[in-house]
Amino acid sequence: MRAPLLSLLLAWGSAFAAAPAQVPATAAAVASPLHKQLGEIQEITRINPQRALPMLDKLAAELPTATTGERANFLSLSCIAQYRLGHNERALPLCEEALALGRRHNDEDAIARALLAKAYALFAMNEMAQSHQLVWEAEKLALDSQDRELRIRAMVSSGESYAEDGNFPSALNRIQAAVTQARQSGDPLSIVITLNSLAYLYNQMREHGKAFDALDEAYRAARTLDSPARLATLKNTEYGVAMDSGQLQRGLKVMREELALARQIGADPMIGTALVNLSDCHLKLRNHHAALSYAQQALEHARKRKDEQLIAVARLNIGQAYLAMGRLTEGKKSIEEGMAWYEKSGHKPDLQMMLTEYGDALERAGDYAGAVGAYHRERALSNELFEKRRQKAMLELQEKYEADKRQRQIELLRQENQVKSTEIDNRRLQQRVWWLLATVFALASAIVFMLYRKVRQANAQLEEKNQELKQQSARDPLTGLYNRRHFQEYMRGHQDTERRGAGLNPQGDDMVSALFLLDVDHFKHINDTYGHGAGDAVLREIASGLREILRETDMIVRWGGEEFLAFLPAVPRGGLDEVALRLLSDIPARTIDYQGTQLSVNVSIGFAPFPLTRGAALSWERAVNIVDMALYLAKGHGRNRAYGVRGLKRLDPAALLEVEQDIERARRAGLVDLSVVQGGMPVLRAMS
């Protein structure tokens, strides 16, 4: 496993947090000694933040006589040093103090630097959305700045934020503009920083040739700096491009060179990351003994530095090496120890990725039960993350609705005030001109009538919005399918279906309802490779396909992140395998055009009749659990297939619990009757 913070080290930390501060040309000649010292410490912070902290503490005594900009730079640099050491709880107050200082003195450059420092710290805490907003706020301030380095830093940070959101056109626009400014300045350091970021972006866009071209130019500029640290940073980026483009031997060579450079300059964080990446590279090359050796070196290095995250990653790689060598007990123990840190720290997206890799490794090692267990944990975590995103979307929708409601109330109050003003004017007019009383009364009545009609129209619009909100609460906003909540309410209204079958049709077929649970194969790979926009496009296309493949009377639900549930009323019990085969065949046949790339995916399916056995009082929730276990079995046995539950041999609590906990063992024990439907050739196509 490559170090989870590799993207952070490449995209955020190496480019910005350590770039020596630039000053406008008009002020360069009068730069203070403190300003120069801060610039020197910035480079040390990038290489060894532990060494930089005492130097910053020593400079603190000079702050009372420093300028506002110098004090703000000191606080921002202290924030960066703390978050690089993993002390986020110390970093954020320093950023806030720098931000308050800049705002108090109306220093937009200081505010922009503080916003960027806070954004980097929040990014390290996996608060990407908030981090991106701070970067874009800083960019607006920095674009008018006379400080060239600040402008370039803000533009590159903005580009990388757009890339994190999957908006590659905007990201490329920002970073190419930064490269142009760097080239115009002729400053080798700015050229190295911007080209390194451009290479990283091209790699995300899978344009590996352009990434290598950008790195070649960056290497030429870096050699004029005589900076081993900058060369090591470029080696890190080149390693990522080489690995993602399948050039494993090149990646191995580059990472060895980076390790040598990191040891030459004593850059402990770089050394730890290089050891982990070498271990990951050897795992991919099937050199398991070498992978184990580098991972153990990384573990020893991380323990000396008390780097808990690096310790966790090293243990994960040690565990994968053990699994590949057949040492299953040791491998599982090491991986579980590594994942424990991520569970404790709340890094749930990283933990989800690790569970997927864990399941794949167990599957390769032949431990199918363990693989199913890992997939089960990954699905549960995926559903949790999906539910949080859904709740956030509902809160945003509710806030928008409340804002519209408040606006309508304000408009009504404004109209009421107009009415009151008109009535006052009418009373004054009555006192002065009695003969116009009848006319004024008629006019006031007409105005009140018109306002009454407007109030009724506003109430009607409010009722319409309420109905719209109710409809939206039952639908998934991305796919337009029903959501899990609506399905639960629907099933609570159909309790009788739980206790009896649907009977026989005129042809004498045994008619039942049925549950089909589908999961998109390798969906995380699509998100990682093409961005979350591509993943959303795939989910929308599958939703459209399910509407065409199934009947109008069938209820189709977005069950979780990439899971779909279909409830089919009144289908022949003997025709369920045919439905599964049609789903396995028709969904991969559909293609999704996303930004010039054609995508197509397989699905894995679990299905069962409902009720499972005629006359059995088995709740729909337990039926879904059993179908879910059948899906895990399909995932654990190679994906692109469907496992169907024909029926249960026993319905006592112990037998049901055995089926729900380990359906594979239950099948071997004769407790459950399963059918297997194979899909066609597996696909995960991407054609430009």
N, C-alpha and C positions, 0 to 999 in steps of 0.2 A: 504494500500500500504506500503510495506516494504521500509525503507529509501533507496533512489537510490544510495547513497554512501556506502551502507553496504559492497559491495564487495571491495571497496577501503579501508574501515576501516579494513576489515579482512585481505585482501591479501597484501596490500602495506603498509599502515600506521603502523598498530600494530606490524608487524613483523620487519620492518627495521628502520623506521624513529626514533624510540625511543630506539633502542638497544644500551646499553652502549658500548662505544668504547673499543675495545680490542687492545692491543699493543703486539708486538712480545715478546717472553719470555726473550730475551736478553735485551730488553729495559724496561721491567716492573719495574725493581728495581730502575730505574732513572726517572720514570714518573714524570713530573713536576706538581706543584699544579694546574696550569692552565688546564693541561690535565685532571686531576681528576675532577675539577669543570665542565668542559665540559661534562664529562661522567655523572655527577649527573644531569646536566640540561637536557641532552637528555631524561632521564626517565620522568622528569617533563613535557617536551615538548609533550610527548605522552599523558599524562593525562590532562594537562591544558596548552596549548600553550600560552594563554593569560598571565598566570603567568610567563612563561619562558622568554618572551620578555624583561621585565625590568632587569632580571638577566643577559641576554646576553648584554644589553646596558651597564650594570655596568662593565662587563668583557672587553668591547671594549678598555678601557684605558690601559689594559695590553698587547694589541696586538703589539705595536712597539717593545717590547723585546721578543716576542714569536717566536717560530720556524716556518718554512714554513708549516710543517704539522699541527701545532696548529692553525695557521691563516686560512689555508684552511678548517680545521674541523669547526672552528668558523663560517666561511661564509656558509658552507654547512648546518650546523645546523640552522643558521638564515634563510636560504632559506626554510628549512623544516617547521620551526615554522610559517613563513609567509604563506606558501601555506595551512597549516592546519587551519589557520584562514581565508582562502579564499582570501588572498591578493596575487593573482597570479602575478599581475603587479609588486609587490615588490620582489617576490620570484625569478623570473627568472634572473634579473640583479645580484642578490647575487650569484646564481649558476654560472653565466658566469664569475664573478669575481674570484670565487674559482677555476674554470676551467683554467682561464688564469694564475693564480698564480701557480697552479700545473705544467702547461706546461712550464712556464718561468723557473722553477727550476728543470724540468725533474723529478718530483716526481709522479711516476705512481700510487701509493696508493692514493695520493691527487686527481689526475685526475679521478680515478675510483670512489671515493666517490662523487666528484662533478657531474660526469655523472649520478650516481644513483639519487642524490638529484634532478637534473634537470629532470630526467625521471619521478620521482614521481610527480613533479609539473605539467609537461605536461600531465600526466595521469589524474590529477585532472581537467585539462582543456579539457578533452575528445580528446586529441591528441594522440591516442593510437599507431598509426603506428610509429610516431617519437619517442614516449616514448620507445617502444620496441627496436628500433634500438640503442638508447643510452644505454639501459640495456645490450644488447649483446656486445656492444663495451666495456662497463665497465667490463663485465665478462672476456673478453680476457685478460685485464690488471690484473684483480684480481686473476686469477688462478695461477699466478707465485708469488703472494705476500706471504710474511711471516706472514701477519696479518690474523689469522684464522677467526676472526669475519667478515672481509671484504670478504674473499673467500666464506664463508657460505652465507652472505647476497647477494652477486652477483649471486651465483648459484640458490638460492630460487627466486630472482627477475627474473632471466632468465627463470626458470620453469614456473612462473606465467605468463610471457609474452607469452611463447609458448601456455599456456592454453587459454589465451585471443584470440590467433589466431586459436584455435580449434585443435592444434597439441598436443593431450594429451599424446601420447607415449614419445615425447621429454620432455614434462613438467614433466612427472613422473620420467624419467631418471634423470633429473637435481635435483629434490627435494629429491628423495631417496638418491642420492649421498650426498646432504647436510645433511640429517638425519644421514647417516653413519658417516660423519666427526664429527657431533655434539656428537654422542654417543661415538666415540673414544676419544674425548676431555674430556668427563665426566662433561662438564659444563652444569648445569641444565638450565640456561637461553637459551643457544643455542639449547638445546634439546626441550624446550618449543616452541621456535620460529619456528623451522623446522617442528616439529610434527603438530603444529597448521596449518602451510601452507599445509602440506601433507593431513590433514583431510579436509581442504577446497577443495583441488584438487580432492580427492576421492568423495566428495559431487558433484562436477561438473561432474564427471564421472558416477554419480548415483550408486556408490558402497558405500552405506550408512553404511553397517556393518563395512567395513574397516575404514571408517571415524570415527566411534565411537571407534574402537579399538585404533586408533592413538590418539584420545582425551583422552582415559583412561590413556595411557602412559604419555601424556603431563600433565595431572592433577597430576600424581604422582611426576613428576619432579617439577611442579610449587609449590607444597606444601612445598618442601625443601627450596624454595626461600622466603617464608613468604611474598609474594607480592600480595595484593588484586587486584592490577591493572592487573597483568598477569592472575590471575584467572578470572577476568571480561572479558578479551580478549578471553579466552577459552570458557567462557559461551556464548559469542557472536557467536563464530563459532558453538558451539553445538546447539544453537538456529536455525541457518541456516540449519544444517543437519536435525534437528528434523522436521522443517517445510517442507522441501523439501521431506522428507520421509513420510509425512502424520501423524506424531506424534504430533498433535497440542497441546495436554495437556502437553506433555513433553516440547515442545517449550515454552508454557506459564509459566511453573514452572521455567525453566532455565532463562527466561528473567526477571522474578521477582527477582531471585537471583542476576542477573547481575545489576539490578537497585539498589538493596540494597548495593552491593559492590561499585558501582559508587558513590552513595551518601555518603558512608563511607569515601571515599578518596577525595571527592569533585571534581570528574572528570566531569565537566560540559558537554563537548561534548558527553561523554558516556551516561550521564543522558538523554540528548535530544534524542539520538538515541534509547535508551532503551524504552523511553515513546512512541516514534513513532512505534517501533516494537511491543510493547504491544497492541497498538491500532490496528495494522495490524492483530495480532494474534486473537484478539477478533472479528474483522470483519469476519475472516474465520470461527470462532466458532459460528457466528450469534448472539454474545452478543453485540448488537448494542449500547446499553446504556453505557456499559463498554468501548467499542471502542471509543465512543464519548467523554467520560470522559478523557481517557488517551490522546486522540488527542488534547483536549482543554488544558490539562496540558502541553503537548509538545509545543503547540502554545505559551502559556504564558512563558514557559522557553526560547523558541527561541527568543521571543521579548526582554526579558531581556538581552540576549546575542547578540542581533542584528544579529542573524544568519538567513539571508534571505532565504537560501535554506531549512533549517529546518522549517521555517515558511511556505514555500510553500508546503512541504510534509505534515505538520500537517493540513493545510487547505484542501488538497486533501483527507485525511482520514476523516476529519470532514464532508466533502461533501459526501463521500461514506456512512458514517453512517446515515446522513440525508436522503439520497436517499432510503436506506434500511428501514428507519422508515416511509417512505411515505411523507417526507417533501421535495418535489421535488424542489420547488423554492429556498429554502435555500441551498439545496444540490448542485444544479447547480451553484448558485452564489459562494459558497465556492470553488468548484472545478475549476471554471473559474479563480478565484483569484489565486489559486495555480498554475495553468498552465501558467498564465500570466508571472510569474517569469521565467519559463523555456523558454518561447518564447522570452522574453527580453534578457536572458542570452545566447541564442543560443544552448541550450542543446537539439538538435532536436531528437537524438535517444531516450532519456528519454521521451521527449514530445510525440513521436510516441507511446511508450509503454503506457503512461498515457491515450492517446486518445482511445486506444484499451480497456483498463480497464473501462474508462468512458462510452464507448458505451455498454459494457457488463452490467455495473451497470444500465444504463438507460433501457436496454432491460429487465433486471430482474424486474425493477420497473414498466414496462408496458408502458414506454414512447417510442414507436417505432419510432415516427418521430424524437425525439431527438437522439435516437440510430443511425438512418440512417445519421443524420447530423454529429454525432461524427465519424462514419465510413467514411463519405465523407471527413472530415478534415484529418483523418488518412491516407486515400488513397492519398490525395494530397501531404501530407508530405512525404509519402513513395515514391511517384513518384519523388519528388524533390531530396530526398537522392539518389535514384537510378540513376537519371540523373547526379548527381555530381560524383558518382562512375564510370558511363560510360564515362564521359568526362575525368576523371583522367586516365582511361584505354586507351582512345584514345590518350591522350597526351604522355603516356608512350610508346605507339606503334609508335607515330610520332617521339619521341626522338630516339628510336631504329633505325628507318628508316633513320633519319638524321645522326646518328652515322655511319651506314653502308655506307651511301653516302659519308661522309667525308673520311672514310677509302679507298673507291674506288678512290676518288680524290687524296689522298696521294699516292696511288699505281701508278696512272697515272703520277703524277709529278715525282715520283722516276724513272719510266721508261723513261720519257722525259729526266731526268738528265743523265740517262745511255746513251741515244742516243747522247746527246750533248758531253758527255765524249768520246764516240766512234768516233764521227766526228772530234774532236780535235786530237785524236790519229791518225786518218787517214790522216789529213792534215800534221802532222809532218812526218808521214811515206812517204807521197808523196814527201815532200821536200828532204828526204834522199834517197829514192829508187824509181826513176821514172819508172823503168821497171815493178814495181808491181802495177802501177796505175790502170790498167784494172781490176786486181784481187780485189784490195781494193774497187773500185767502185761497182763491182758486190756484194761484201760482204755487203757494206753499203746499197745497194738497197734491198738485202735480209732481212737485219735487219729491215729496215723501213717497208717493206711489212709485216713482222711478227708482228711488233708493231701495224700497221694499223689493222691487223686482230684482235689483242687483244683489241684494242679500240672499234672495232665494236662488239666484243663479250661482252665487258663491257657495252656498250650502250644497247645491247639486254637484258642483265641481268637486267639493270636498268629499262628498259621498263617492263620486267616481274614483277619486284618488285612493280612498279607503279600500274600494273593491280591487283597484289595481295592486295596492300593497298586499292585500290578502292573496291575490293570484300569484304575485312574485314570491311570497313566502312559501308557496307550494312547489315552486320551480327552481331548478338549478340555474343560476344566472349565466353560466358559460354555455351549457348545452341545450337549455330549454326543456330538459327532461324533468319528470317529477323528482323531488328530493326524498331523502330517507324519512324525514318527518311526515310528509304527506302519505307515504306508503304505510307507515306505522298506524296513522289514523284510519286509513282505508282498511287495513287488516283487522283493526279493533272493531270495525263495523261489520265484519264478516265472520263472526265466531262460529257460525254453523258450519262453514266450510271446513273447519278444523276437525269436524267429527264425522263427516260423511263424504263419499266420493260424489262425482257428478252423474253417476248412473251410466246407462248405455245409450248410444245414439241409435238412429233407425237401422243402421247396418249391423248392429249388435256389438260394436266395439266398446270396450271398457273406457269410459270417458273420465278424465281426471283433470285437476288443475296441475300446474307444474311451475317449479322455480328454477331459473337459470342464472348463475352468477359467473360473470366474465371478468377477466383481468388482462390488461394489455401487457404482452411480453416485452421485456427490455425497455419499458417506458422511461426509466431513469436515464438510460443511454441517450434517448432522443433529447431529453431536457438538457443533459450535460453537453451534448454535441452541437445541437442547433438552437438551444435557448428555450425558455419556457413558452415563448410564443409558438414555436413549432409543436410543443406538447399540447398546448391548448387547441391548435388546429387539428391535431390527430384526434383529440377527444370529441371535438365538434363533428368531424367526419364519421367517426364510429357511431355517434348518436344518430346522425342522419341515416347511416346504413342500417342500424337496428330498426328504425321506423319503417324502412322499405322491406327489410327481410321478414319482420314479424307482422302480425295482424293489427288492424286499428283497435281491436278490442283488447289487445295485450297491454299490460301496464309496464312501461320501461322506466327504470329509476337509475339516476346516478347515485350509486351506493357509497362510493368513497373516492379517493384521489383519481385512480385510473380503473376503478371497479364499476361495473354496471350490473343491475339486477333486473331480470324480466320475469313478470308473473303472468303466466298463460292460462286463462280459464278455459275449461272444456276442450281438451285435446285428447286424442287417443293415447292410452298408456303405452301402446306398442310403437308409437310414432315419435317418442322423445329423442331417440338416437338420431333419427333423420333430421330433426330440428337442430340438434347439436352439430351434425355434419354440415348442414347448410350455413350455420354461423361460422364454423371453422373455414369454410371454403369462400364464402362471399365477402367476409370482412377483409382478408388479405388481398382480395382482387381489387379493392378500392385504393386509389392513390390520392395523396394529398399534395397539392402544389403549394409549397411554402418558400417564398423568396427565391424562386427559380430552382428549387430542389424538389424532386418527386419522392415522397415518402410512402411506405406501405408497411403494415405491421401484422403480426399474428396475435391471437388471443389464446388463453387457457380458460377452460370452462369446468365448472362443477354444476350438476343438475340432478333433479329428483322430482318424482310426482308429488302432489300434495292433495290429500294426505298420503303419507308414505304407505300406509296399510289401511285397507277398508275398515272403517269403524274404529280406527285407533284415535284416542284422544291425545294426539301429539301437537303441541302448540306450533304456530308458524315460526316463532322465534327459534325453537329448537330445530325445526326443519331447516331454517336458514343456516344455523350453526353446522348442521351435518353437510349441507351443500357446500359451505365454506371449507370444511375439511376435505371434501372431494376436490375442490379447486386447489387446495394446497398440495394434494396428492398429484394432480396434473402438473403443477409447477415443479414439484420435486422430482418428477419422472420425465423431465425433458421439455416441458411446455408444448405449445401448439397441439394440444389434444384436449379431450373432454373425458371426465370421469362421471358416470351417472350412477345414482343410487336407485336400484330397482326396488329394493325393499329391505326390511329388517326382519331377521329371524326371530328375535325376542324383543319385547318392549319393556322389560323390567328395568328399574333405575340403574342397576349395575351394568347391564348391557348397553343402555343408552350412553352412560358415562364413558364406557370403553370406546364406543364409536366416535364420540365427540372429542376424546383426548387423542386417540391414535387410530385412525380409520384403517391404516395399512395393517396393523396388528389385528384389528377387529375382522378384517376380511379373511386373514389367515385363520382366525379362530372360527370362521363360519357364521359370524354374527351379522354380516351385511352382504348383500348381493350387489356387485358392482358391474357396470358395463364400461368398456373403453372405446372411445371413438377417436381415431387418429386424424390429424389435420393433414394437409398437403405438404409440399416442400416448405420448410421454415423460411420466412423472409424477414429481413429488416433492411429494405432497399432504400437507397438514397441516390438518386440520379440527378446530376446538375443539368 
